[in-house]
């Protein structure tokens, strides 16, 4: 196939290998791709006045997030403190007995937030069933029991922001979308394909968070990388007979189901109670979609500019982009298969 790029832009296999090794060394944080997970602290007062504590923290590279809730000195632990590690999350449960003035004058602080980028979603339920939920971070690390529900802002924007951050950190998802943009021709085809991808990953995102689907994260991440390799191969093949060019919306929908399971990791592992899930799911998904649409708009603007400036080099640039995408995804695939 003829290319319109000057010879100096055509990388040899050795140079391609060097480029991919460079990306693998300097972008290791993207191989996991889904690490925007907050901690979750649930404090529930039972009829006897005791507090049931549910403390959930993400685990990264074998280390539990180094933050801890600090209760007033008047509080004492009753019985044993249980720990359970599951799906890269550490779950801890214990019970406290505190001075009777705690809920009228006291507060809970999260120690260590200055050293991490994660937030803590705290939920308090008193013995009468009244709920107060607040996001704790380095700027606001304390939960004040004296504050009323009316004084605490809605956390819906937080779930929306969590969705935005998750798609921004999900580099493999964005690379897959970029591959779709490189492959598909025609505005209507593009709209149908992006819509199919969105609907499909929304379905599995909801199913996973609601507990209807349970799939280990490691094989999901590996299949996501494989989907990008497949897409890159379809771009390079440059034939209208390929499935991705004939019915791209179907391919996008099939892989979208898998990508939705990857999205679910950012929310399902927090350990939210059932009453919180509908709002969290809605706002998180809206955040993911807003981030994805922003990426599509930006990518289309850049591609339009490149087409105008490099009129005679479009084919060569597309092939280089496909090889870069496929090479990086191949390393992700090998790394993820080797990780479990």
C-alpha positions in Angstrom: 0.0 0.0 0.0 1.3 3.4 -0.9 1.9 5.9 1.9 2.0 9.7 1.6 4.4 10.2 4.5 8.1 11.0 4.1 10.4 8.0 4.7 11.7 9.5 8.0 8.2 9.1 9.5 8.0 5.4 8.8 9.4 3.7 11.9 11.3 0.5 11.7 10.3 -2.5 13.9 13.2 -1.7 16.3 12.0 1.9 16.6 8.4 0.7 17.2 9.6 -1.6 19.9 11.6 1.2 21.5 8.5 3.5 21.4 6.2 0.9 23.0 8.8 0.1 25.7 9.1 3.8 26.5 5.3 4.1 26.9 5.3 1.0 29.0 8.0 2.3 31.3 6.8 5.9 31.7 3.0 5.3 31.7 2.7 2.3 34.1 -0.1 4.0 35.9 -2.3 3.6 32.8 -2.0 -0.2 32.6 -4.5 -0.5 35.5 -6.5 2.3 34.1 -9.2 2.4 36.8 -7.8 3.6 40.1 -10.1 6.6 40.9 -11.7 4.8 43.9 -12.6 6.6 47.1 -12.7 5.1 50.5 -16.0 4.6 52.3 -16.8 5.0 56.0 -20.2 4.0 57.3 -21.2 4.9 60.9 -24.5 3.5 62.0 -26.0 4.0 65.5 -28.0 1.1 66.8 -30.8 1.3 69.4 -28.4 0.6 72.3 -26.4 3.7 71.4 -23.4 1.8 70.1 -21.9 2.6 66.7 -21.4 0.0 64.0 -18.4 0.9 61.8 -17.9 -0.2 58.2 -14.6 1.0 56.8 -13.6 0.3 53.1 -10.3 1.3 51.5 -8.9 0.5 48.0 -5.7 -1.5 47.6 -3.1 -0.5 45.0 0.1 -2.4 44.3 -0.5 -4.6 47.3 -0.8 -1.7 49.7 -3.9 -0.5 51.5 -4.6 3.2 51.2 -2.9 4.8 54.2 -5.8 6.7 55.7 -7.6 6.0 59.0 -10.7 7.3 60.8 -10.0 8.9 64.1 -12.8 8.9 66.7 -12.9 10.8 70.0 -10.9 9.4 72.9 -14.1 8.6 74.7 -14.9 5.9 72.1 -13.8 2.3 72.8 -13.7 -0.8 70.5 -16.0 -3.6 71.6 -15.1 -7.2 70.6 -13.0 -8.0 67.6 -12.2 -5.9 64.6 -12.7 -8.0 61.5 -10.8 -7.6 58.2 -11.6 -9.0 54.8 -9.6 -8.4 51.6 -11.7 -8.8 48.4 -11.4 -7.5 44.8 -8.5 -5.1 45.6 -10.4 -3.6 48.5 -9.9 -3.9 52.3 -13.1 -4.2 54.3 -13.0 -3.6 58.0 -15.9 -3.8 60.6 -16.0 -3.1 64.3 -18.3 -1.7 67.0 -17.7 1.3 69.2 -19.1 2.5 72.5 -18.8 6.2 73.0 -19.6 8.9 75.4 -23.2 9.9 75.1 -22.2 13.5 74.1 -20.4 12.3 70.9 -23.4 12.7 68.6 -24.2 16.2 70.0 -20.7 17.7 70.2 -18.2 15.3 68.6 -16.7 14.6 65.2 -14.8 12.0 63.2 -11.6 12.9 61.4 -9.8 11.1 58.6 -6.1 10.9 59.2 -3.7 10.8 56.3 -5.8 12.6 53.7 -3.0 15.2 53.1 -0.8 12.4 51.7 -3.2 10.9 49.2 -5.4 12.1 46.4 -8.4 9.9 47.3 -11.6 11.2 49.0 -13.7 9.5 51.7 -17.4 9.1 51.3 -18.9 9.1 54.8 -22.4 8.1 55.7 -23.9 8.4 59.1 -27.3 6.9 60.2 -28.6 7.6 63.7 -30.9 5.2 65.6 -34.0 6.9 64.2 -32.9 6.2 60.6 -32.0 9.7 59.7 -29.1 9.9 57.2 -26.3 12.3 56.6 -23.7 11.8 53.9 -20.6 13.9 53.3 -17.5 13.8 51.1 -14.3 14.2 53.2 -11.1 15.3 51.6 -7.8 17.0 52.4 -9.6 20.4 52.5 -12.4 19.1 54.7 -11.3 16.0 56.6 -13.8 16.1 59.4 -17.4 14.9 59.8 -19.2 17.0 62.4 -22.1 15.2 64.1 -23.6 18.6 65.2 -24.4 19.5 61.5 -27.8 18.8 60.3 -28.8 17.2 57.0 -29.9 20.6 55.7 -26.5 22.0 56.3 -24.7 19.4 54.1 -24.7 19.8 50.4 -26.0 17.1 48.1 -23.4 14.5 47.1 -24.9 14.0 43.6 -22.2 16.3 42.1 -19.6 14.2 43.8 -20.7 11.0 42.0 -20.8 13.0 38.7 -17.2 14.2 39.3 -16.2 10.6 40.2 -17.5 9.5 36.8 -15.6 12.2 35.1 -12.4 11.3 36.9 -12.9 7.6 36.2 -13.2 8.1 32.4 -10.2 10.6 32.5 -8.1 7.9 34.2 -9.5 5.1 32.0 -6.9 5.6 29.3 -7.7 2.2 27.7 -11.4 3.2 27.3 -10.4 6.5 25.6 -8.0 4.7 23.3 -10.8 2.3 22.3 -13.0 5.3 21.5 -10.2 6.9 19.5 -9.8 3.7 17.5 -13.5 3.9 16.6 -13.1 7.5 15.4 -10.2 6.4 13.2 -12.1 3.5 11.8 -15.5 4.8 11.1 -16.4 7.0 8.1 -19.6 9.1 8.0 -21.3 11.1 10.7 -24.4 8.8 11.0 -22.2 5.7 11.3 -20.2 7.4 14.0 -23.3 8.5 16.0 -24.8 5.0 15.8 -21.5 3.4 16.9 -20.9 5.7 19.8 -24.5 5.4 20.9 -24.3 1.6 20.8 -21.1 1.6 22.8 -22.7 4.0 25.4 -25.9 1.9 25.8 -23.9 -1.3 26.1 -21.5 -0.2 28.7 -24.3 1.5 30.6 -26.2 -1.8 30.8 -23.3 -3.8 32.2 -22.2 -0.9 34.5 -25.7 -1.0 36.1 -25.8 -4.8 36.2 -22.5 -5.0 37.9 -23.2 -2.3 40.5 -26.7 -3.7 41.3 -25.1 -7.1 41.9 -26.5 -9.0 38.9 -23.2 -9.7 37.3 -20.0 -10.8 39.1 -16.9 -11.0 37.0 -13.3 -10.7 38.3 -11.6 -7.5 37.3 -8.4 -9.1 35.9 -9.9 -10.9 32.9 -12.1 -7.9 32.2 -9.1 -5.7 32.0 -7.4 -8.2 29.7 -10.4 -8.4 27.3 -10.5 -4.6 27.2 -6.9 -4.5 26.1 -7.7 -7.3 23.5 -10.6 -5.2 22.2 -8.2 -2.4 21.4 -5.8 -4.7 19.7 -8.7 -6.0 17.5 -9.7 -2.5 16.6 -6.2 -1.5 15.7 -5.9 -4.5 13.5 -9.1 -3.6 11.7 -7.8 -0.1 11.0 -4.6 -1.4 9.6 -6.4 -4.0 7.4 -8.2 -1.2 5.6 -10.8 -3.4 4.0 -14.5 -2.8 3.7 -15.1 -6.6 4.2 -14.2 -6.4 7.9 -16.9 -6.8 10.5 -15.9 -3.5 12.1 -16.4 -1.5 8.9 -19.6 -3.2 7.8 -21.5 -3.1 11.1 -19.3 -1.1 13.5 -22.2 -0.4 15.9 -22.5 -4.2 16.6 -18.8 -4.5 17.4 -18.9 -1.4 19.6 -21.9 -2.8 21.5 -20.2 -6.2 22.1 -17.0 -4.7 23.4 -19.1 -2.0 25.2 -20.5 -4.7 27.4 -17.0 -5.6 28.6 -16.0 -2.0 29.0 -19.0 -1.4 31.2 -17.7 -4.0 33.6 -14.4 -2.1 33.7 -16.3 1.2 34.5 -18.1 -0.6 37.4 -14.9 -1.0 39.3 -14.8 2.7 40.2 -18.2 2.6 42.0 -19.2 -1.0 42.9 -16.1 -1.5 45.1 -16.9 1.4 47.4 -19.5 -0.8 49.2 -22.4 1.6 49.0 -25.7 0.6 50.8 -28.6 -0.2 48.5 -30.4 3.1 49.2 -27.4 5.1 47.8 -26.9 3.0 44.6 -29.6 4.5 42.3 -28.4 8.1 42.7 -24.7 7.1 42.6 -25.3 5.0 39.5 -27.1 7.7 37.6 -24.7 10.5 38.4 -21.6 8.3 37.9 -22.8 7.2 34.5 -23.7 10.8 33.5 -20.1 11.8 34.5 -18.6 9.0 32.5 -20.7 9.9 29.4 -19.9 13.6 29.8 -16.2 12.9 29.9 -16.5 10.5 26.9 -18.4 13.1 24.8 -15.9 15.8 25.7 -13.1 13.4 24.5 -14.9 12.6 21.3 -15.5 16.3 20.5 -11.8 17.2 21.2 -10.6 14.2 19.1 -12.8 15.2 16.2 -11.5 18.8 16.3 -7.9 17.6 16.3 -8.5 15.1 13.5 -10.3 17.8 11.4 -7.3 20.2 11.9 -4.8 17.5 10.9 -6.8 16.7 7.8 -6.7 20.3 6.7 -2.9 20.7 7.4 -1.7 17.3 6.2 -4.0 16.7 3.2 -1.7 14.2 1.5 -0.6 12.3 4.7 -3.9 11.1 6.1 -3.5 7.5 5.2 0.0 7.2 6.6 -0.9 9.0 9.8 -3.9 6.7 10.3 -1.6 3.7 10.0 0.9 5.1 12.4 -1.8 5.8 14.9 -3.2 2.3 14.5 0.2 0.7 15.1 0.8 2.9 18.1 -2.6 2.0 19.6 -2.2 -1.7 18.9 1.3 -1.8 20.3 0.4 -0.1 23.5 -2.7 -2.3 23.9 -0.6 -5.4 23.3 1.6 -4.5 26.2 -1.4 -3.9 28.3 -2.7 -7.3 27.3 0.5 -9.2 28.1 0.9 -7.3 31.4 -2.7 -8.0 32.5 -2.6 -11.7 31.5 0.6 -12.0 33.5 -0.9 -10.4 36.5 -3.3 -13.2 37.3 
